[in-house]
Amino acid sequence: MQTLPSEESRRILDAMGIPVVVLREASHEATAASETTTAESGPGQGVSELVAVLEKKAVLSGEAVETEKEQMDVADHEASDRAVIRPDSPDQIEESNPLRFTLVSAVTADVLLACELPAWAGGLLEGRLTGLCSDLLRTLSPSTDDVDWQYFHWPIAGIKDQGREAATDALDAWLHRRWAETRSSAPVIAFAVFDLDLSASFSDALILPSLDQLAVSGDAKRSAWKVIQEHKRG
């Protein structure tokens, strides 16, 4: 029986551009197949059939890889379809965390003072905060005999839209109504706030430190005094 040496078979396959990966069991099977085919049909035909077997195995292996890739793509697509979309628009965020705040206003003949209450106050003036508001009012106005105090609470019952824009519009209307209750042609307007921006409502208003800062900080009190004194000198 005449067979081709393994080195010569390898050179023939390399010349044909066919990669060869030799496994132990596969090598024995390929050798046995080669010997059987060579015995029946001669050396040239045996090499050709061995090459055809290897090519078929390579094609089948490629098809298996493609099938696995398609399955992975389908799994990724299904996973993306099951992804949870979280709310990220401002309206959805505001619905989960509704805006809440309270302002207290004091109106005299020539002063409008509005102060945002800290959250720990529970929406009502207490001893320290009342004293701070009264001190600010006396500094701003020479006459505090007739003072009208009113609260503004947000959200307002009965208003469906409780977003920030609706709150700003409602607060702006309330502040202008309170301003109209003063009896001076040019009343002093002062705001002590920390989370609200009221500059759009009254551009000439005095912006003071918040009540919770004034309650614990000497620097905040000096800053408020400085703003008021500069306004009086101007």
C-alpha positions in Angstrom: 0.0 0.0 0.0 1.4 3.4 -1.1 0.7 6.5 1.0 2.0 10.0 1.0 4.3 11.1 3.8 2.6 13.5 6.3 5.0 16.3 5.4 4.3 16.0 1.7 0.5 16.0 2.4 0.9 19.1 4.6 2.8 20.9 1.8 0.0 20.0 -0.7 -2.7 21.4 1.6 -0.7 24.6 2.3 -0.2 25.1 -1.5 -4.0 24.8 -1.9 -4.6 27.5 0.8 -6.4 25.1 3.1 -5.5 25.7 6.9 -5.0 22.4 8.8 -5.7 22.1 12.5 -4.6 18.6 13.7 -6.3 17.1 16.7 -5.3 13.8 18.2 -8.5 11.9 17.5 -9.2 13.7 14.3 -5.6 13.0 13.1 -6.1 9.2 13.7 -9.4 9.3 11.9 -8.1 11.3 9.0 -5.1 9.0 8.7 -7.3 5.9 8.7 -9.6 7.5 6.1 -6.6 8.5 4.0 -5.2 4.9 4.1 -8.5 3.3 3.2 -9.2 5.7 0.4 -5.6 5.4 -0.9 -5.8 1.6 -0.9 -9.0 1.7 -3.0 -8.3 4.6 -5.4 -4.6 5.4 -5.3 -2.6 8.2 -3.7 -3.8 11.1 -5.8 -7.5 10.5 -5.2 -7.1 9.9 -1.5 -5.5 13.3 -1.0 -8.3 15.0 -2.9 -11.0 13.3 -0.9 -9.2 14.2 2.4 -9.1 17.8 1.3 -12.8 17.7 0.5 -13.6 16.3 4.0 -11.6 19.1 5.7 -13.3 21.8 3.6 -16.7 20.4 4.5 -15.8 20.5 8.2 -14.6 24.1 7.9 -17.9 25.1 6.2 -19.9 23.4 8.9 -17.9 25.1 11.6 -18.5 28.5 10.0 -22.3 27.9 9.9 -22.2 27.0 13.6 -20.5 30.3 14.4 -23.0 32.3 12.4 -25.9 30.5 14.1 -24.5 31.3 17.5 -24.0 34.9 16.6 -27.6 35.2 15.4 -28.9 33.7 18.7 -26.8 36.3 20.6 -28.2 39.2 18.5 -31.8 38.0 19.2 -31.1 37.8 22.9 -29.6 41.3 23.0 -32.7 42.6 21.1 -35.1 41.0 23.5 -33.1 42.4 26.5 -33.3 45.9 25.1 -37.1 45.5 24.6 -37.4 44.7 28.3 -35.4 47.7 29.4 -37.2 49.9 31.9 -37.6 53.6 30.8 -37.3 55.8 33.8 -39.0 59.2 33.9 -36.5 62.0 33.0 -38.7 64.9 32.0 -39.1 67.9 34.4 -42.9 67.3 34.8 -42.3 63.6 35.8 -39.6 64.6 38.3 -41.8 67.3 39.8 -44.7 64.8 40.1 -42.5 62.4 42.2 -41.1 65.3 44.2 -43.8 68.1 44.4 -42.7 71.6 45.1 -43.5 72.8 48.6 -42.7 76.1 50.2 -44.2 78.8 52.5 -43.7 82.6 52.5 -44.8 85.1 55.1 -45.2 88.7 54.2 -45.4 91.8 56.3 -46.9 95.0 54.8 -46.8 98.5 56.3 -47.5 101.8 54.8 -44.1 102.0 53.0 -42.6 98.4 53.2 -43.3 95.0 51.7 -41.2 92.3 53.4 -41.5 88.7 52.2 -39.6 85.9 53.9 -39.4 82.2 52.9 -39.7 79.9 55.9 -37.3 77.0 56.3 -38.7 73.5 56.0 -38.2 72.8 59.7 -40.6 75.6 60.6 -43.6 73.5 59.3 -45.1 76.4 57.4 -45.6 78.7 60.5 -43.6 81.4 62.2 -42.1 80.5 65.5 -40.4 82.5 68.2 -37.0 83.0 66.7 -38.2 83.5 63.1 -40.9 86.0 64.3 -38.2 88.0 66.1 -36.0 88.1 63.0 -38.8 89.3 60.7 -39.8 92.0 63.2 -36.1 93.2 63.4 -35.9 93.4 59.6 -39.1 95.3 59.4 -38.0 97.8 62.1 -34.8 98.3 60.2 -36.6 98.9 56.9 -39.5 101.0 58.1 -39.6 103.9 60.7 -43.2 103.1 61.4 -44.3 99.5 62.3 -47.4 100.3 64.3 -49.8 99.0 61.6 -48.5 95.7 60.2 -50.5 93.2 58.2 -49.0 89.6 58.2 -50.1 87.0 55.6 -48.9 83.6 54.6 -48.5 82.1 51.1 -48.5 78.2 51.0 -47.6 76.2 47.9 -49.1 73.9 46.6 -52.6 75.6 46.7 -55.6 73.3 47.1 -57.7 73.2 44.0 -55.0 74.0 41.5 -54.3 71.0 39.4 -51.0 72.2 37.9 -48.5 72.2 40.8 -45.3 72.6 38.7 -42.6 75.3 39.3 -43.9 77.6 36.5 -47.5 77.6 38.0 -46.0 78.2 41.4 -44.0 81.2 40.2 -47.0 82.7 38.5 -49.2 82.3 41.6 -46.5 83.8 43.9 -45.9 86.7 41.5 -49.6 87.6 41.5 -49.8 87.4 45.3 -46.7 89.6 45.8 -48.1 92.2 43.5 -51.4 92.2 45.4 -49.5 92.7 48.6 -47.4 95.5 47.1 -50.6 97.2 46.0 -51.7 97.2 49.7 -48.9 99.6 50.7 -49.7 103.3 50.7 -46.4 104.8 49.6 -45.7 105.8 46.0 -42.3 104.1 46.2 -42.4 101.4 49.0 -39.3 99.5 50.0 -39.5 95.8 48.9 -37.3 93.2 50.6 -37.1 89.5 50.2 -35.3 87.0 52.5 -35.3 83.7 50.5 -33.1 80.7 49.9 -34.7 78.5 47.3 -36.9 80.9 45.4 -35.8 83.5 42.8 -38.0 86.5 43.1 -35.8 88.9 41.1 -38.1 88.6 38.0 -41.1 89.9 40.0 -39.4 93.0 41.4 -36.1 93.9 39.9 -35.4 96.7 42.5 -36.1 94.5 45.5 -33.5 94.1 48.3 -32.4 90.5 48.5 -31.4 89.5 52.0 -30.0 86.3 53.5 -32.6 83.7 54.4 -34.1 83.4 57.8 -32.4 80.2 58.7 -29.0 81.8 57.9 -29.9 84.9 60.0 -30.9 82.7 62.9 -27.4 81.1 63.2 -24.9 83.4 61.5 -23.5 86.7 62.6 -22.1 87.2 59.1 -25.5 86.8 57.6 -26.9 89.5 59.9 -24.1 91.9 59.0 -24.7 91.2 55.4 -28.4 92.0 55.7 -27.6 95.2 57.6 -25.1 96.3 54.9 -27.7 95.8 52.1 -30.3 97.9 54.0 -27.9 100.7 54.9 -26.6 100.9 51.3 -30.2 101.2 50.1 -30.9 104.0 52.5 -27.8 105.9 51.5 -28.6 105.5 47.8 
